């Protein structure tokens, strides 16, 4: 795995926030607003063994009203994709 792509969604009234992905010593951070967002983490060395993905998110205030849901929800994950280092090469070869 040479990288991780995370896509998510937040409600229209969601306050501004930030999301951070980390694997080992590599990390990537991106802003989150209302609607769809994505963040990509590129690993300095491809992971060839099991690894742990850490996802941290912060926002200025609650995203969902406590009267609707008591959990401190920040975003909805729509996709987590592991990128393989040979995908671009294989795409060029196979068309």
N, C-alpha and C positions, 0 to 999 in steps of 0.2 A: 504494500500500500504506500503510495507516494503522497497522498493528500486526502483530506476529508472535506466534503461539502455538506453544510447544514442549511436547509431552507425551513422557514417558519412563517407564521402569520400571527398578527395581533389585531384586536378589535379597533374599530375606527376611533374610539375615544381613548385609546391607550396612550399613556404618557411616554415621553422620550426615554430611551434606555440604551444600554450597551450589552453586547453578548461577547463572550470570549470562549474559544475552543483551545484545549491544550492536550498535547500528547507528549509525554516525556518532557524535554526541555523546549519544545517548539510550541508556539502559541500564535493565535490570530484573534483580532478584536474588530468589531464593527458596530455601528450605531443601529438601533432599532427604533422605528417609529410605528405609526399605525399601518396596517396592511402587511403585505409580503416583504420579506427580507431574506438575505442569505449571507453567509460568511464561509470563506474557504481557508483552510489551513493546509499549507504545503510543508511536508516533512523534509528536513535537511538530508536525512538518509532514509531510503525506503524501509518501512517496517516489514520484516520477514517473519516475525513471531507475534504472538499475542501481545496486544497493547491495550492500555486503558485510555479512553477518551473522556476528558473532563469538560463539562459545559457549565459555565457560570453566566448568570444574567443579573443585571441590576436595572432598576428604573426609579424615577423620582417619587412615584406613589403607586398605589395598588392599580393593577390593570383591570381586575374584575371586582365589582362592588361586593363587599362582604355579605350583604343581604341576599345576593344571588348565589354565592359560593364562598365558603369560609376558607378555602385553600388559597394560598398566596400564589396564584397563577400568574406567569409573566408572558408566556407565548405558547403557541401550539406548534409542535414539530410536524412538518409536512414531508420532509425527506432528510435522511442521513445517507450519504453516498461515500463509499470508499473508492478512491481513484487509484487505478493500477498504473505503474510507470510505463507499461508497454502499450497502453490503449491507443495513443496517437500514432505510434509506429504501425500497429496492426491495422488501424483505420486507413492509413496511407497505402499499405500493401494490399488490403482486401477491397479497398474502394468503398 
